[in-house]
Amino acid sequence: MAGPATAPGARPLGGRDIVGFFAMVVGMFMAILDIQIVSSSLSEIQAGLSASADEISWVQTSYLIAEVVMIPLSGILSRILSTRVLFTIAAAGFTLTSVACAFTGSIGTMIVWRALQGFIGGAMIPTVFATSFAIFPPEKRAGVSVMIGLVATMAPTIGPTLGGYLTQSLSWHWLFLANVLPGIAVTSLVWLLVDVDKPNPELRKGFDFIGLALMAAFLGSLEYVVEEGPRNDWFEDEAVFILAVVAALGAVGFFWRVLSYRNPIVELRAFADRNFAIGSLYSFIIGIGLYGAVYLQPLFLARVRGFNSLQIGTIMAVTGAFQFLSAPIAGALSKKIDLRVMLAMGLLLFGTGVWLNSFLTAESGFWELFLPQAVRGLSLMLCFIPVNSIALGTLPPEKLKNASGLYNLMRNLGGAIGLAAINTVLIDRAALHNNRLGDNLNLARPEVQQMLDGLVARFDGLVADANAAAMKTLAGMVQREAMILTFNDCFLLMALVFVSGLLFMPLLRRPGAVVKADH
């Protein structure tokens, strides 16, 4: 049973609470940042550890798999240990495993340490969300939601940029060593200052280890399938097929266990609350856009434009800048208008931003991408702040910890499944556009023959076989244009996902009305 300190507004909010909570937010930032910080530096890590192309992807995959298992588990662990103890262990463990990652000498040990880093760090993310609703009174939550929203959306946005800068300026080891000093500070401050609730050791009796194993098999295998499936032709790959079966069986076993066991490891009854269920769906959609856009745009700039990580980071910084600019506006709006209207505005703006991104050309650069990024940056806070309050703001305190884990899990699953869908579309649509453009590349057409003659004239005297060089250049242009059309298709599909999210808006109840009804 929750103690008095866990009820919103049950005790005066002091300076210790605010500093302690801010330390927790920094810990959450580190945990989310480390999902993406290695993405722009995988080639350098691969060279440093003498890893193969297949092995190096596990530096990111192992972290994600472990993290999605811990996120829903954090609810019951924080009730058993208390928020203070769980977060301190998570921050300390995250710091130690970061050091281990920096000094590892082989890809095998790197994968192990990254998995441990993701598993331990995963406890920090949902704990911050639950704590914000537990210690801050309703009138202060809008400002707190702004801060949490900035952190949760900025971390994946700046991750590749910061990672590329650290690797270019120092070395890839600093991707992990950069966590050490903040990690020590977070660990110390949380231990000394945070006092949100009391531990409940009684919950250790009958701890559902079978449920934990089934959840790990379900979520871990699912994460592997959606990460590796697009790269390995889905079920044509034996490992993907086997783990898809494991995920399906694990899911059946997990849902049966949590619905029948007296002390389930995850409490799914929070989904009976309509606002929480739909809010979690919106969290899933936001995950698709948040991680999908951060993945697609740098990929386009690297593959099509040939930009380096610093140039890509400069362009991507526009989204982050507009997130900062929009934060006070979003915070003020959340106090003045219906949160459902604000969320609808955010979804529509994000959909518009990625739709504007679907007009890419071979010349698209900073200024061509400025408006789409600015619109996306403005929209993120308009999405994040209301959906947090809609999903979590009306739940009773005793359900917050568990519900926060499920809510954050949905965002991560949205990102993982969204990236799998994006990679599948990139592969399939690239083949389709290549074939269509190739079919139109007929020398009987005057336009094609004229372009080829121009290329032959350009290469004449510069290379031994001007005709072969001209045909190679023409084929390269076809591949480039096919790739651009494919990226445009992906952005358009993402826009449709966000616009379709508006269909569920009439099902949401106004949060204020729900609170009154519950009380």
Secondary structure by P-SEA (a helix, b strand, c coil): ccccccccccccccaaaaaaaaaaaaaaaaaaaaaccccccaaaaaaaacccaaaaaaaaaaaaaaaaaaccaaaaaaaaccaaaaaaaaaaaaaaaaaaaaacccaaaaaaaaaaaaaaaaaaaaaaaaaaaacccccaaaaaaaaaaaaaaaaaaaaaaaaaaaaaaccccccccccaaaaaaaaaaaacccccccccccccccccaaaaaaaaaaaaaaaaaaaccccccccccaaaaaaaaaaaaaaaaaaaaaaccccccccccccccaaaaaaaaaaaaaaaaaaaaaacaaaaaaacccccaaaaaaaaaaaaaaaaaaaaaaaaaaacccaaaaaaaaaaaaaaaaaaacccccccccccaaaaaaaaaaacccccaaaaaaccccccccaaaaaaaaaaaaaaaaaaaaaaaaaaaaaaaaaaaaaaaaaacccccaaaaaaaaaaaaaaccccccaaaaaaaaaaaaaaaaaaaaaaaaaaaaaaaaaaaccccccccccaaaaaaaac
